[in-house]
Amino acid sequence: MYQGRPTGGIEFYKLLYESTEFCSVLGQVTLASGQLEAELTLLIMRKHVPVTMESQSLGRLIKVADKHNVLGRNEIVCLYELCKQRNYLMHNIYALFSELIEETRLERSGLLDSDVHTYIERAWQLRENLIGLTEIVSKA
């Protein structure tokens, strides 16, 4: 399907959108993120810090965990970074390819149609990192 031809912008976004594998992994990122949010909420509650999951985003939960020292500094730093990566991939991908935002975490220029595989790999790695950090949080 992919031939290594130059592509970019909305055309590349459409390739991502049409990629069953990319969308599948992106869905897994969403599920892994929800699991991390739930485990972080449970940890915060075990530390007797008042919090409800309904009113908390991952970013807000991390701030609560940070403020109340429910995890070590390294874990908090990792949580903040993963949250930024997740937010960028989940909320800014279209904005990136429609040039509403600058290229920062993901490339927009110099892409080939086969770079869909690179995006799949990055989403897969994010999923793995979310799962790994969820295991750490659930054992804390």
FENMOZI-V46490 format. One record per residue. SS is DSSP state (A for helix, B for strand, O for the rest). BURIAL is I if it has 9 or more other C-alpha atoms within 8 Angstrom, else O. D_CENTER is the distance of its C-alpha to the mean C-alpha in whole Angstrom. Layout:
# FENMOZI-V46490
<<SS/BURIAL/D_CENTER> <SS/BURIAL/D_CENTER>>
This chain:
# FENMOZI-V46490
<<O/O/27> <O/O/25> <O/O/28> <O/O/27> <O/O/28> <B/O/26> <B/I/24> <O/I/22> <A/I/21> <A/I/21> <A/O/23> <A/I/20> <A/I/17> <A/O/20> <A/I/20> <A/I/16> <A/I/17> <A/O/20> <O/I/18> <A/O/18> <A/O/16> <A/I/13> <A/I/13> <A/O/14> <A/I/11> <A/I/9> <A/O/11> <A/I/10> <A/I/6> <A/O/8> <A/O/10> <A/I/9> <A/I/7> <A/O/11> <A/I/12> <A/I/11> <A/I/12> <A/I/15> <A/I/16> <A/I/16> <A/I/18> <A/O/20> <A/I/20> <A/I/21> <A/I/24> <A/O/25> <O/O/26> <O/O/28> <O/O/25> <O/O/26> <O/O/22> <O/O/22> <A/I/18> <A/O/20> <A/O/19> <O/I/16> <O/O/13> <A/I/10> <A/I/11> <A/O/15> <A/I/15> <A/I/14> <A/O/17> <A/I/19> <A/I/19> <A/I/19> <A/O/22> <O/O/24> <O/O/23> <O/I/22> <O/I/20> <O/O/21> <A/O/20> <A/O/18> <A/I/16> <A/I/15> <A/O/15> <A/O/12> <A/I/10> <A/I/11> <A/O/9> <A/I/6> <A/I/6> <A/O/7> <A/I/5> <A/I/2> <A/I/5> <A/I/7> <A/I/6> <A/O/6> <A/O/9> <O/I/11> <A/I/11> <A/I/15> <A/I/16> <A/I/15> <A/I/17> <O/O/20> <O/O/20> <O/O/20> <O/O/17> <O/O/18> <O/O/16> <O/O/14> <O/O/11> <O/O/12> <O/O/16> <O/I/18> <O/O/21> <O/O/23> <B/I/21> <B/I/23> <A/I/22> <A/I/22> <A/O/19> <A/I/17> <A/O/17> <A/O/15> <A/I/12> <A/I/12> <A/O/13> <A/O/10> <A/I/7> <A/I/10> <A/O/9> <A/I/6> <A/I/7> <A/O/10> <A/I/9> <A/I/8> <A/I/11> <A/O/13> <A/I/12> <A/I/13> <A/O/16> <A/O/17> <A/I/17> <A/I/19> <A/O/21> <O/O/22>>
